[in-house]
């Protein structure tokens, strides 16, 4: 159970960072394109942001469940 908690925590952190960067890629696309050397353009940022929404919610729910789960 402890390993599962660590995996979920790391996945949540990674998903959160990607969501933040892709969100900036949608709203501040000129800046993000320069920072990523053109790799993350507005279109790709929008696709990434949209694709990651459902997995992020699932990981978040798992995280909340595991944190609130009491040891027996």
C-alpha positions as CSV (number, residue, x, y, z in Angstrom):
1,X,0.0,0.0,0.0
2,X,2.9,2.3,0.8
3,X,4.4,1.9,-2.7
4,X,1.0,2.6,-4.3
5,X,0.7,5.8,-2.3
6,X,4.1,7.0,-3.5
7,X,3.3,6.2,-7.1
8,X,-0.1,8.1,-6.9
9,X,1.6,11.1,-5.2
10,X,4.3,11.3,-7.9
11,X,1.7,10.9,-10.7
12,X,-0.4,13.6,-9.2
13,X,2.7,15.9,-9.0
14,X,3.7,15.2,-12.6
15,X,0.1,15.6,-13.9
16,X,-0.2,18.9,-12.0
17,X,3.0,20.3,-13.4
18,X,2.0,19.3,-16.9
19,X,-1.4,20.8,-16.5
20,X,0.1,24.1,-15.3
21,X,2.6,24.3,-18.1
22,X,0.0,23.4,-20.8
23,X,-2.4,25.9,-19.3
24,X,0.2,28.6,-19.7
25,X,0.8,27.2,-23.2
26,X,-2.8,28.0,-24.0
27,X,-2.9,31.4,-22.5
28,X,0.7,32.6,-22.8
29,X,1.6,30.6,-25.9
30,X,4.2,33.0,-27.2
31,X,6.2,32.8,-24.0
32,X,5.9,29.0,-23.7
33,X,6.9,28.5,-27.3
34,X,10.1,30.5,-26.7
35,X,10.9,28.6,-23.5
36,X,10.3,25.2,-25.1
37,X,12.0,26.2,-28.3
38,X,8.8,25.8,-30.3
39,X,8.1,22.3,-29.0
40,X,5.0,23.2,-27.1
41,X,2.7,25.4,-29.3
42,X,-0.8,26.5,-28.5
43,X,-2.4,23.7,-30.4
44,X,-0.3,21.0,-28.7
45,X,-0.8,22.6,-25.3
46,X,-4.6,22.6,-25.7
47,X,-4.6,18.9,-26.8
48,X,-2.3,18.0,-23.9
49,X,-4.4,20.0,-21.4
50,X,-7.7,18.4,-22.7
51,X,-6.3,14.9,-22.7
52,X,-4.9,15.1,-19.2
53,X,-8.1,16.4,-17.5
54,X,-9.8,13.0,-16.9
55,X,-6.6,11.1,-15.8
56,X,-5.8,14.1,-13.4
57,X,-9.3,13.8,-11.8
58,X,-8.9,10.0,-11.4
59,X,-5.4,10.4,-9.8
60,X,-6.7,13.1,-7.6
61,X,-9.6,11.0,-6.3
62,X,-7.2,8.1,-5.7
63,X,-4.9,10.4,-3.8
64,X,-7.7,11.7,-1.6
65,X,-8.9,8.1,-1.0
66,X,-5.4,6.9,-0.1
67,X,-4.7,9.8,2.2
68,X,-7.9,9.4,4.1
69,X,-7.7,5.6,4.2
70,X,-7.1,4.6,7.8
71,X,-4.7,1.9,8.8
72,X,-6.3,-1.1,10.4
